[in-house]
């Protein structure tokens, strides 16, 4: 089913996708279209963006950005390596310096598998030219923009972007708002470590920050805490079920995630999430 979901994404008719901009706070806007939410900072210095969705959407994203500022995109930060967040990299590289965690560059350069689908190595123009291990600060449009690597979570190369003065945090795919998340075990991800990474971020950001999730509507810290709580509860339930000798398939048939049914409306369904959690728990 995971492979089928990926295949559907590949066959999507991007001509029907609308890229829409919404003001978040301060200098920051959020663009929605298909794939991961895009963060945008607009000001006197120019434009910088967080993620860029799929390559075919680049013209529509450029058009939406032009409505916010006539200036070119000077910086692009990738929150992780998946194509629904990095697909437009090469299209923005003409004007923008691309920043990302070191593992993002490594995985984009090598290619790999995501949800059972082969991903070829990215073109040289799509690769980040500035990489970091723990984080960096970009001083832009009158504020410090911090890229933070909180640890493993969705993948092993995640970054959370904190617009400190605007009081906005872009979580990338460390946060799927209102949905079970896709955690890419094959790319170094871990549901257990994701909980720890969210705690790292919650320990740094203000309680009244606006939160841009990787997927889903604009959010806040309270809802992020609920997401974190759900993850902890689900991990405990699956762990208990496996310890009793049941297989992930049995746990799915027994509808073990029924108490968290409202989280199953995204593209990761309960049975898929049970498998993701079980696979993580089985790691040494």
C-alpha positions as CSV (number, residue, x, y, z in Angstrom):
1,X,0.0,0.0,0.0
2,X,2.9,2.4,0.7
3,X,4.3,1.8,-2.8
4,X,0.8,2.4,-4.2
5,X,0.5,5.7,-2.3
6,X,3.8,6.8,-3.7
7,X,2.8,5.8,-7.2
8,X,-0.4,7.9,-7.0
9,X,1.7,10.9,-5.9
10,X,3.9,10.5,-9.0
11,X,0.9,10.3,-11.3
12,X,-0.8,13.4,-9.9
13,X,-2.1,16.0,-12.3
14,X,-0.2,19.1,-11.2
15,X,-2.0,21.3,-13.7
16,X,-5.0,21.3,-11.4
17,X,-3.0,22.2,-8.3
18,X,-3.5,25.8,-6.9
19,X,-0.6,27.3,-5.0
20,X,-2.1,29.6,-2.3
21,X,-0.4,32.0,0.1
22,X,-1.6,32.8,3.6
23,X,0.0,35.3,6.0
24,X,1.2,33.6,9.2
25,X,2.8,36.3,11.4
26,X,5.6,38.9,11.1
27,X,7.5,38.5,7.9
28,X,6.3,34.9,7.4
29,X,3.8,33.4,4.9
30,X,2.8,29.8,4.2
31,X,2.3,28.4,0.7
32,X,0.1,25.4,0.1
33,X,-0.2,23.4,-3.1
34,X,0.7,19.7,-3.4
35,X,3.3,18.1,-1.1
36,X,4.9,19.8,1.9
37,X,3.9,23.2,3.2
38,X,6.3,26.0,2.1
39,X,7.5,28.7,4.6
40,X,8.3,32.1,3.1
41,X,10.0,35.2,4.6
42,X,9.5,38.4,2.7
43,X,11.1,41.8,3.6
44,X,13.6,44.5,2.8
45,X,16.4,41.9,2.2
46,X,14.3,39.9,-0.2
47,X,12.8,36.4,-0.2
48,X,13.9,33.2,1.5
49,X,11.8,30.0,1.5
50,X,11.6,26.7,3.4
51,X,11.0,23.7,1.0
52,X,9.7,23.9,-2.5
53,X,7.3,20.9,-3.2
54,X,7.4,19.2,-6.6
55,X,9.3,20.4,-9.7
56,X,6.3,20.8,-11.9
57,X,4.8,23.3,-9.5
58,X,7.9,25.6,-9.6
59,X,6.2,28.1,-12.0
60,X,3.1,28.3,-9.8
61,X,5.2,28.7,-6.7
62,X,7.3,31.5,-8.4
63,X,4.0,33.2,-9.4
64,X,2.7,33.1,-5.9
65,X,6.0,34.5,-4.5
66,X,5.9,37.3,-7.0
67,X,2.5,38.4,-5.5
68,X,4.4,38.7,-2.2
69,X,7.5,40.4,-3.5
70,X,9.1,41.2,-6.8
71,X,12.5,40.2,-5.5
72,X,14.1,36.8,-6.3
73,X,14.5,33.9,-3.8
74,X,17.9,34.3,-2.3
75,X,17.9,31.4,0.2
76,X,16.2,28.0,0.2
77,X,16.3,25.7,3.3
78,X,15.3,22.1,2.9
79,X,13.7,20.5,6.0
80,X,14.6,17.0,4.7
81,X,15.3,15.1,1.5
82,X,11.9,13.9,0.3
83,X,10.8,15.0,-3.2
84,X,7.6,16.7,-2.1
85,X,9.8,19.1,-0.2
86,X,12.9,19.3,-2.5
87,X,11.5,18.6,-6.0
88,X,11.8,22.2,-7.0
89,X,15.4,22.7,-5.8
90,X,17.0,22.9,-9.2
91,X,14.4,25.5,-10.3
92,X,15.3,27.8,-7.5
93,X,19.1,27.3,-7.6
94,X,19.6,29.9,-10.3
95,X,19.0,32.7,-7.7
96,X,19.0,30.8,-4.3
97,X,21.7,29.3,-2.1
98,X,20.3,26.0,-0.8
99,X,20.9,25.1,2.8
100,X,20.2,21.7,4.5
101,X,21.4,19.2,7.0
102,X,24.4,17.2,5.7
103,X,22.4,14.0,5.4
104,X,20.0,15.8,3.0
105,X,22.8,16.4,0.6
106,X,24.1,12.8,1.0
107,X,20.7,11.2,0.4
108,X,19.8,13.5,-2.6
109,X,23.1,12.8,-4.2
110,X,22.9,9.1,-3.7
111,X,19.2,8.5,-4.4
112,X,17.5,5.6,-2.6
113,X,14.0,4.2,-1.9
114,X,11.0,6.0,-0.4
115,X,7.9,4.0,0.4
116,X,9.2,1.2,-1.8
117,X,9.8,3.5,-4.8
118,X,13.2,4.0,-6.3
119,X,14.4,7.6,-6.2
120,X,17.2,8.5,-8.6
121,X,20.1,10.7,-7.6
122,X,19.2,14.4,-7.8
123,X,20.8,16.7,-10.4
124,X,23.9,18.6,-9.2
125,X,21.9,21.9,-9.3
126,X,19.4,20.5,-6.8
127,X,22.0,19.7,-4.1
128,X,22.4,22.0,-1.1
129,X,25.6,24.0,-1.3
130,X,25.7,24.8,2.5
131,X,25.3,21.9,4.9
132,X,25.4,21.7,8.7
133,X,25.2,19.0,11.4
134,X,23.5,20.8,14.3
135,X,22.1,24.0,12.8
136,X,22.8,27.5,11.6
137,X,21.5,31.0,11.8
138,X,20.4,33.1,8.8
139,X,20.1,36.8,9.6
140,X,17.5,38.0,7.1
141,X,14.6,40.4,6.9
142,X,15.4,41.8,10.3
143,X,15.4,38.6,12.3
144,X,17.5,35.6,13.2
145,X,16.2,32.5,11.3
146,X,17.4,29.4,13.1
147,X,17.7,26.0,11.3
148,X,17.8,23.4,14.1
149,X,18.6,19.7,13.7
150,X,16.8,18.3,16.8
151,X,17.9,14.7,16.1
152,X,16.5,11.8,14.2
153,X,12.7,11.8,13.6
154,X,11.0,11.8,10.3
155,X,14.4,11.0,8.7
156,X,18.1,11.4,9.9
157,X,18.4,14.8,8.2
158,X,15.5,16.8,9.6
159,X,15.6,20.5,10.2
160,X,13.1,22.7,12.1
161,X,13.2,26.4,11.1
162,X,12.4,29.0,13.7
163,X,11.7,32.6,12.6
164,X,12.6,34.1,16.0
165,X,11.2,37.6,15.7
166,X,8.1,36.6,13.7
167,X,7.5,33.9,16.2
168,X,6.8,31.2,13.6
169,X,8.3,27.7,13.6
170,X,8.3,25.4,10.5
171,X,8.4,21.8,11.7
172,X,8.9,20.1,8.3
173,X,7.7,16.5,8.4
174,X,8.5,16.2,12.1
175,X,4.9,17.3,12.4
176,X,1.8,16.1,10.5
177,X,-1.0,18.2,11.8
178,X,-4.0,16.0,12.8
179,X,-2.7,12.9,11.0
180,X,-0.5,9.9,11.7
181,X,2.9,10.8,10.3
182,X,4.9,9.0,7.7
183,X,8.2,8.2,9.4
184,X,10.8,7.0,7.0
185,X,12.6,4.2,8.8
186,X,14.7,3.5,5.7
187,X,16.1,7.0,5.8
188,X,17.1,6.8,9.4
189,X,13.8,7.9,10.8
190,X,12.3,6.7,14.1
191,X,9.0,7.3,15.7
192,X,10.6,6.9,19.2
193,X,13.3,9.4,18.3
194,X,10.7,11.7,16.7
195,X,9.1,12.1,20.2
196,X,12.5,13.1,21.6
197,X,13.1,15.5,18.7
198,X,9.8,17.2,19.3
199,X,10.7,17.6,22.9
200,X,13.9,19.3,21.9
201,X,11.9,21.9,19.9
202,X,9.2,22.3,22.5
203,X,12.0,23.1,25.0
204,X,13.2,26.0,22.9
205,X,10.2,27.7,21.2
206,X,7.7,30.2,22.8
207,X,4.4,28.7,23.9
208,X,2.5,31.2,21.7
209,X,4.5,30.5,18.5
210,X,2.6,29.8,15.2
211,X,3.5,26.4,13.9
212,X,3.7,25.5,10.2
213,X,3.5,21.7,9.9
214,X,5.0,19.7,7.1
215,X,1.5,18.6,6.1
216,X,-1.9,19.9,7.3
217,X,-3.2,23.3,8.2
218,X,-1.4,26.0,10.2
219,X,-1.1,25.0,13.8
220,X,0.2,26.1,17.2
221,X,2.2,24.7,20.1
222,X,-0.8,23.3,22.0
223,X,-1.7,21.1,18.9
224,X,1.9,20.1,18.5
225,X,1.9,18.8,22.0
226,X,-1.2,16.8,21.3
227,X,0.5,15.2,18.3
228,X,3.5,14.4,20.5
229,X,1.2,12.8,23.1
230,X,-0.5,10.7,20.5
231,X,2.8,9.4,19.3
232,X,3.9,8.4,22.8
233,X,0.5,6.6,23.4
234,X,0.6,4.7,20.1
235,X,4.2,3.6,20.6
236,X,3.2,2.3,24.1
237,X,0.2,0.5,22.8
238,X,2.0,-1.2,19.9
239,X,4.9,-2.1,22.2
240,X,2.6,-3.8,24.6
241,X,0.8,-5.7,21.8
242,X,4.1,-6.9,20.4
243,X,5.3,-7.9,23.9
244,X,2.2,-10.1,24.2
245,X,3.4,-12.1,21.2
246,X,1.1,-10.6,18.6
247,X,2.3,-9.6,15.1
248,X,1.8,-6.2,13.6
249,X,-0.8,-7.7,11.3
250,X,-2.8,-9.1,14.3
251,X,-2.6,-5.8,16.0
252,X,-4.0,-4.1,12.9
253,X,-6.9,-6.6,12.6
254,X,-7.7,-6.0,16.3
255,X,-7.9,-2.3,15.4
256,X,-5.4,-1.5,18.2
257,X,-5.3,2.2,17.1
258,X,-9.1,2.7,17.5
259,X,-8.6,5.2,20.4
260,X,-6.7,7.4,18.0
261,X,-9.1,6.9,15.0
262,X,-9.3,10.6,14.3
263,X,-5.6,10.7,13.4
264,X,-6.2,8.1,10.6
265,X,-7.6,10.5,8.0
266,X,-4.3,11.4,6.3
267,X,-2.5,9.3,3.8
268,X,-1.0,7.1,6.5
269,X,-3.8,4.8,7.6
270,X,-3.8,3.0,11.0
271,X,-2.5,-0.3,9.7
272,X,0.4,1.5,7.9
273,X,1.2,3.4,11.1
274,X,1.2,0.2,13.2
275,X,3.7,-1.3,10.7
276,X,5.9,1.8,10.9
277,X,6.0,1.8,14.7
278,X,6.5,-2.0,14.9
279,X,9.4,-1.7,12.4
280,X,11.0,1.0,14.5
281,X,10.5,-1.0,17.8
282,X,12.2,-4.0,16.1
283,X,15.4,-2.0,15.5
284,X,18.5,-2.8,17.6
